């Protein structure tokens, strides 16, 4: 059974920092690209950042220079370090695992991040 469990969300003031984590089980973690998406009320889910199996990263323009995605294959965990948070970063953040080989994709349940202005 595949599980992606996010943690680390919460309430933070604008300008502050937060790190969210996603622990994966039931998959061969090192074979999956890992991503963070977010969805704010009334908006569609959008890509925030992705890290490939080889460690290459891509970011949405809105978070470049402020957010950093990383992975620890030994711990089957992906992280999103969020700095200089803004009110518009408020959303539910979802972890995603995607296999370019099998096209399998899995989602976590999400963790709420709220930034007060």
C-alpha positions in Angstrom: 0.0 0.0 0.0 1.4 3.3 -1.1 1.4 6.2 1.4 2.6 9.7 1.1 2.3 11.5 4.5 2.9 15.2 4.6 3.8 17.0 7.8 5.1 20.4 9.0 2.3 22.7 7.9 1.0 25.4 10.1 0.4 29.1 10.7 3.3 31.5 10.1 3.6 35.3 9.7 4.5 36.9 6.4 8.2 36.9 6.0 8.7 33.8 8.0 9.8 30.3 7.1 8.3 26.8 7.2 9.5 23.4 6.2 7.1 20.7 5.1 8.0 17.1 4.7 6.6 14.1 2.9 7.4 10.6 3.9 6.8 7.9 1.4 6.2 4.2 1.8 5.1 1.4 -0.4 7.1 2.7 -3.4 10.7 2.5 -4.6 11.3 6.1 -3.6 14.5 6.6 -5.6 12.7 5.7 -8.8 10.1 8.4 -8.5 10.2 12.1 -9.3 8.8 14.0 -6.3 6.8 17.2 -6.4 5.0 19.7 -4.2 1.7 21.1 -5.4 -0.6 23.5 -3.7 -4.3 24.5 -3.9 -5.8 27.6 -2.5 -9.6 28.0 -2.0 -11.3 28.6 -5.3 -8.1 27.9 -7.3 -6.9 24.9 -9.2 -4.1 22.8 -7.9 -0.7 24.2 -9.2 2.8 22.9 -9.3 5.1 24.5 -6.8 8.4 22.5 -7.2 9.6 19.2 -8.5 12.8 17.2 -8.0 13.7 14.4 -10.3 15.3 11.0 -9.5 18.6 12.6 -10.4 18.2 15.6 -8.2 17.3 18.2 -10.9 14.8 20.8 -9.7 12.2 23.0 -11.2 10.1 25.7 -9.5 7.1 27.8 -10.3 8.1 31.4 -11.0 6.1 32.6 -8.0 8.4 30.7 -5.6 11.8 30.9 -7.3 14.4 32.2 -4.9 12.2 31.6 -1.9 11.4 27.9 -1.8 13.8 24.9 -2.0 12.9 21.3 -2.7 15.2 18.5 -1.6 15.0 14.8 -1.2 16.6 12.2 1.1 16.5 8.8 -0.6 17.8 7.1 2.5 14.7 8.4 4.4 12.2 8.1 1.6 11.4 11.8 2.3 11.0 14.9 0.2 11.2 18.4 1.8 10.0 21.8 0.8 11.8 24.7 2.6 9.7 27.8 2.3 11.3 31.2 3.2 10.0 34.7 2.9 6.5 33.5 2.9 3.7 35.7 1.6 0.0 35.7 2.2 -0.6 34.4 -1.3 1.4 31.2 -0.4 -1.5 30.2 1.8 -2.9 26.9 0.5 -3.0 23.2 1.1 0.3 21.7 0.0 0.2 18.2 -1.5 3.1 15.8 -2.1 3.2 13.9 -5.4 5.2 10.9 -6.5 5.5 10.2 -10.3 7.2 7.4 -12.1 8.3 8.3 -15.6 8.8 4.6 -16.3 5.4 3.2 -15.2 3.5 6.5 -15.3 2.2 5.7 -11.8 1.3 8.8 -9.7 0.4 9.0 -6.1 -0.8 11.9 -3.9 -0.6 12.7 -0.2 -3.5 14.0 1.8 -2.2 17.5 2.0 -1.0 19.8 4.8 -2.4 23.3 5.4 0.0 26.3 5.2 -1.4 29.6 6.3 0.5 32.8 6.1 -0.9 35.8 8.0 -0.2 39.2 6.7 
